[in-house]
Amino acid sequence: MYGHDSGKQVFKCKECNKKFREQTLLRKARHNPEVVLATLDLYFKGLSLRKISDHLKQFYGLDVPFQTVWKWIDRYVKLLNEYVSGLTPELSGKWHEDEMKLKVKGGQVEESGAQWKWLWNVLDKGTRFHLAAEIGRTKNEVDSMNAFLRAKEIAKVIPQAIVTDKAGSAATGIKRAFVLANPRPKHTMITTGAGFPNGNQWAERLNNTVRERTKVQRGWKKDDTPLREGQRLYYNFIREHQGLQGLTPAEMAGLFDASGQNRWLELLKKAKSTRKGTPERNTR
């Protein structure tokens, strides 16, 4: 052994005197997987890129620029999402949808100069599994349809029922998205507030979770930002939910049961093994 470099053990060959670092799950990465994944966890827990960079320097003595942290988020969100998008969740059959305004570059411009678009969120009630997070410029039936088409693509099944707010475009969006379904999902448009059997508080709570994070981000620069799918990934596979007795939506949906304490690392191992050609199956 010959010291450490960026948290990795360094070795020296006695024959050629060349130094080399230990092989880890991220072979080409300079830092250990735990360090890389910690930055994802801190970011989706609410820290800014610069604060994460400062955290790594103070506690681990690692000089990681905030631009590098962003590159890690971009790269590994795509890798993990590639894996989870191929899984088939076991859902309850009742979906909830709600849309929210979000600062996105290229959106509708208000008098203040802020640019806004609409984020359409769809989740399954029984598992709380976040199925879709689609961005649209408006609240019309086309944007509504796209959200339900994406949810259907992830769910791989037709729901029995869908609950939405009073937005008039939802009914038409559902009809268009499930035009070939027989029978079509039963659509319930809420007329009561939270706490009622037909309320939409589950989707509204999800929107509030997204708002907590976007306040730090101060908006998104583009529709296909890794933050959109990264937050859905974090919500489904990493974040424990009190309403699910400490489980994640992915665990409720029979997709992922981490054997260790680091869910990010377990998820990365599964994603890497699938890329090598080893088929992954639902763990439950």
C-alpha positions as CSV (number, residue, x, y, z in Angstrom):
1,M,0.0,0.0,0.0
2,Y,1.2,3.5,-0.9
3,G,-1.2,6.0,0.7
4,H,-4.4,7.4,-0.7
5,D,-5.5,9.5,-3.6
6,S,-9.0,11.1,-3.6
7,G,-10.1,8.6,-1.1
8,K,-8.9,5.5,-3.1
9,Q,-6.1,3.3,-1.8
10,V,-2.9,3.6,-3.8
11,F,-0.6,0.6,-4.4
12,K,2.9,0.3,-5.8
13,C,4.2,-2.5,-7.9
14,K,7.4,-4.0,-6.6
15,E,8.6,-5.1,-10.0
16,C,8.0,-2.0,-12.2
17,N,7.6,0.6,-9.4
18,K,4.4,2.0,-11.0
19,K,1.6,3.2,-8.8
20,F,-2.0,2.3,-9.3
21,R,-5.3,2.9,-7.4
22,E,-7.6,0.3,-6.2
23,Q,-10.4,-0.8,-8.6
24,T,-13.9,0.2,-7.4
25,L,-17.4,0.1,-8.8
26,L,-16.7,3.3,-10.8
27,R,-13.4,2.2,-12.4
28,K,-12.7,5.3,-14.4
29,A,-13.8,7.7,-11.7
30,R,-11.1,9.5,-9.7
31,H,-13.1,9.3,-6.5
32,N,-14.7,6.5,-4.6
33,P,-18.4,5.7,-5.5
34,E,-19.4,6.6,-2.0
35,V,-18.1,10.2,-2.5
36,V,-19.8,10.5,-5.9
37,L,-23.1,9.2,-4.6
38,A,-23.0,11.3,-1.5
39,T,-23.0,14.4,-3.7
40,L,-26.2,13.2,-5.4
41,D,-27.8,12.5,-2.0
42,L,-26.8,15.9,-0.6
43,Y,-28.1,17.7,-3.8
44,F,-31.5,16.1,-3.8
45,K,-31.8,16.7,-0.1
46,G,-31.6,20.4,-0.8
47,L,-27.9,21.5,-0.8
48,S,-26.6,23.7,-3.6
49,L,-23.7,22.7,-5.8
50,R,-21.3,25.1,-4.1
51,K,-22.3,24.0,-0.6
52,I,-21.7,20.4,-1.6
53,S,-18.2,21.3,-2.9
54,D,-17.5,23.1,0.4
55,H,-18.8,20.1,2.4
56,L,-16.4,17.7,0.6
57,K,-13.5,20.0,1.3
58,Q,-14.3,20.5,5.0
59,F,-15.1,17.0,6.0
60,Y,-13.1,14.8,3.5
61,G,-10.3,17.2,2.4
62,L,-11.4,16.7,-1.2
63,D,-11.1,19.6,-3.7
64,V,-14.0,19.0,-5.9
65,P,-15.2,22.0,-8.0
66,F,-19.0,22.5,-8.1
67,Q,-18.9,22.0,-11.9
68,T,-17.6,18.5,-11.3
69,V,-20.5,17.9,-8.8
70,W,-22.9,18.9,-11.5
71,K,-21.2,16.5,-14.1
72,W,-21.6,13.7,-11.6
73,I,-25.3,14.4,-11.1
74,D,-25.9,14.6,-14.9
75,R,-24.0,11.4,-15.6
76,Y,-25.2,9.1,-12.8
77,V,-28.9,10.3,-12.9
78,K,-28.9,9.2,-16.5
79,L,-27.3,5.9,-15.7
80,L,-29.6,5.1,-12.8
81,N,-32.7,6.2,-14.7
82,E,-31.7,4.0,-17.6
83,Y,-31.9,1.0,-15.2
84,V,-35.1,1.9,-13.3
85,S,-37.0,2.8,-16.5
86,G,-36.9,-0.9,-17.5
87,L,-38.5,-2.1,-14.3
88,T,-42.2,-2.8,-13.9
89,P,-43.8,-1.5,-10.7
90,E,-46.6,-3.3,-9.0
91,L,-49.2,-0.5,-8.6
92,S,-52.5,-0.1,-6.8
93,G,-54.3,0.9,-10.0
94,K,-55.5,4.4,-8.8
95,W,-53.5,7.4,-10.0
96,H,-53.5,11.0,-8.8
97,E,-52.4,13.9,-11.0
98,D,-51.7,17.5,-10.2
99,E,-49.8,20.3,-12.0
100,M,-47.7,23.1,-10.6
101,K,-46.0,26.3,-11.9
102,L,-42.3,26.1,-12.2
103,K,-39.6,28.5,-13.3
104,V,-38.1,27.2,-16.5
105,K,-36.1,29.0,-19.1
106,G,-38.2,29.5,-22.3
107,G,-41.5,29.5,-20.6
108,Q,-44.3,32.1,-20.5
109,V,-43.0,35.5,-19.4
110,E,-44.8,37.3,-16.6
111,E,-44.6,41.1,-15.9
112,S,-41.8,40.4,-13.4
113,G,-39.7,38.9,-16.1
114,A,-39.9,35.4,-14.6
115,Q,-40.4,32.6,-17.1
116,W,-42.9,29.8,-16.1
117,K,-44.0,26.4,-17.3
118,W,-46.2,23.8,-15.9
119,L,-44.9,20.6,-14.3
120,W,-47.4,17.7,-14.5
121,N,-46.9,15.1,-11.7
122,V,-48.7,11.7,-11.7
123,L,-48.3,9.2,-8.9
124,D,-49.9,5.9,-7.8
125,K,-51.9,6.3,-4.6
126,G,-51.3,2.9,-3.0
127,T,-47.5,2.9,-3.4
128,R,-46.9,6.6,-3.7
129,F,-44.8,5.7,-6.8
130,H,-44.1,8.9,-8.8
131,L,-44.9,7.8,-12.4
132,A,-44.4,11.0,-14.4
133,A,-42.9,14.5,-14.1
134,E,-43.6,16.1,-17.5
135,I,-43.1,19.8,-18.4
136,G,-45.5,21.7,-20.6
137,R,-45.8,25.4,-21.6
138,T,-49.6,25.4,-20.9
139,K,-52.3,23.6,-19.1
140,N,-54.1,22.4,-22.2
141,E,-55.2,18.9,-23.1
142,V,-52.1,18.1,-25.1
143,D,-49.8,18.7,-22.1
144,S,-52.2,16.7,-20.0
145,M,-52.2,13.9,-22.5
146,N,-48.4,13.8,-22.6
147,A,-48.2,13.4,-18.8
148,F,-50.5,10.5,-18.8
149,L,-48.8,8.9,-21.8
150,R,-45.5,9.1,-19.9
151,A,-47.1,7.6,-16.8
152,K,-48.6,4.8,-18.8
153,E,-45.1,4.1,-20.3
154,I,-43.5,3.8,-16.9
155,A,-46.4,1.8,-15.3
156,K,-46.8,-0.5,-18.3
157,V,-50.5,-1.0,-17.3
158,I,-53.8,0.9,-17.6
159,P,-55.0,2.3,-14.3
160,Q,-58.5,1.6,-13.1
161,A,-59.1,5.2,-11.8
162,I,-57.5,8.6,-12.1
163,V,-58.1,11.5,-9.8
164,T,-57.4,15.1,-10.9
165,D,-58.2,18.7,-9.8
166,K,-60.7,20.9,-11.6
167,A,-58.6,21.6,-14.6
168,G,-60.8,21.2,-17.6
169,S,-58.0,19.8,-19.8
170,A,-57.6,16.7,-17.6
171,A,-60.7,14.9,-18.9
172,T,-59.7,15.4,-22.5
173,G,-56.1,14.5,-21.8
174,I,-57.1,11.2,-20.2
175,K,-59.4,10.4,-23.1
176,R,-56.6,11.0,-25.6
177,A,-54.0,9.1,-23.6
178,F,-56.2,6.0,-23.2
179,V,-58.1,6.2,-26.4
180,L,-57.5,2.5,-27.2
181,A,-58.0,1.3,-23.6
182,N,-61.1,-0.9,-22.9
183,P,-62.3,0.0,-20.4
184,R,-60.9,3.4,-20.0
185,P,-59.8,4.6,-16.5
186,K,-62.6,6.1,-14.4
187,H,-61.9,9.8,-14.1
188,T,-62.8,11.6,-10.8
189,M,-62.5,15.4,-10.7
190,I,-62.2,16.5,-7.1
191,T,-64.7,18.9,-5.6
192,T,-63.5,18.7,-2.0
193,G,-60.3,19.6,-0.3
194,A,-57.6,17.5,1.4
195,G,-58.7,14.9,3.9
196,F,-61.7,13.6,1.9
197,P,-61.8,10.1,0.3
198,N,-61.7,11.6,-3.2
199,G,-59.3,14.4,-2.3
200,N,-56.1,15.0,-4.2
201,Q,-53.8,15.5,-1.2
202,W,-51.3,12.8,-2.3
203,A,-50.4,14.6,-5.5
204,E,-50.5,18.0,-3.8
205,R,-48.0,16.7,-1.2
206,L,-45.7,15.6,-4.0
207,N,-45.9,19.1,-5.5
208,N,-44.9,20.6,-2.2
209,T,-41.9,18.3,-2.0
210,V,-40.8,19.5,-5.5
211,R,-41.3,23.1,-4.4
212,E,-39.0,22.6,-1.4
213,R,-36.2,21.6,-3.8
214,T,-36.9,24.1,-6.6
215,K,-36.6,27.0,-4.2
216,V,-32.9,26.2,-3.8
217,Q,-32.4,25.6,-7.5
218,R,-34.2,28.9,-8.4
219,G,-35.7,27.3,-11.5
220,W,-34.6,25.0,-14.3
221,K,-32.7,26.0,-17.4
222,K,-34.3,23.4,-19.7
223,D,-37.1,20.9,-19.9
224,D,-34.9,17.8,-20.1
225,T,-32.7,18.7,-17.1
226,P,-31.5,15.7,-15.1
227,L,-33.0,17.4,-12.1
228,R,-36.5,16.5,-13.3
229,E,-35.9,12.7,-13.4
230,G,-33.3,12.9,-10.6
231,Q,-35.9,14.2,-8.2
232,R,-38.3,11.4,-9.3
233,L,-35.5,8.9,-8.8
234,Y,-34.8,10.2,-5.3
235,Y,-38.5,10.3,-4.4
236,N,-39.1,6.7,-5.5
237,F,-36.0,4.8,-4.6
238,I,-34.0,6.7,-1.9
239,R,-36.3,8.9,0.3
240,E,-38.1,7.1,3.1
241,H,-41.7,8.1,3.5
242,Q,-43.4,8.4,6.8
243,G,-46.8,7.5,5.3
244,L,-45.3,4.2,4.1
245,Q,-43.9,3.3,7.5
246,G,-40.3,4.2,6.5
247,L,-40.3,2.4,3.2
248,T,-39.8,3.9,-0.2
249,P,-42.4,3.9,-3.1
250,A,-40.1,1.6,-5.0
251,E,-40.1,-0.9,-2.1
252,M,-43.9,-0.7,-1.9
253,A,-44.0,-1.3,-5.7
254,G,-41.8,-4.5,-5.4
255,L,-39.0,-3.0,-7.3
256,F,-36.1,-2.4,-4.9
257,D,-35.2,-3.7,-1.5
258,A,-31.7,-2.4,-0.5
259,S,-29.8,-5.0,1.5
260,G,-27.5,-2.2,3.0
261,Q,-27.9,1.2,4.4
262,N,-26.7,3.0,1.3
263,R,-29.6,2.9,-1.2
264,W,-27.7,4.9,-3.8
265,L,-24.9,2.4,-3.8
266,E,-27.2,-0.6,-4.0
267,L,-29.1,1.0,-6.9
268,L,-25.8,1.8,-8.7
269,K,-24.7,-1.8,-8.3
270,K,-27.9,-3.1,-9.9
271,A,-27.6,-0.5,-12.7
272,K,-24.0,-1.5,-13.5
273,S,-24.7,-5.2,-13.4
274,T,-27.6,-4.7,-15.8
275,R,-25.4,-2.9,-18.2
276,K,-23.0,-5.8,-18.2
277,G,-25.8,-8.1,-19.4
278,T,-27.0,-9.5,-16.2
279,P,-30.8,-9.4,-16.1
280,E,-32.4,-7.8,-13.1
281,R,-35.7,-8.9,-11.7
282,N,-38.0,-7.3,-9.2
283,T,-36.8,-8.1,-5.7
284,R,-40.2,-8.9,-4.3
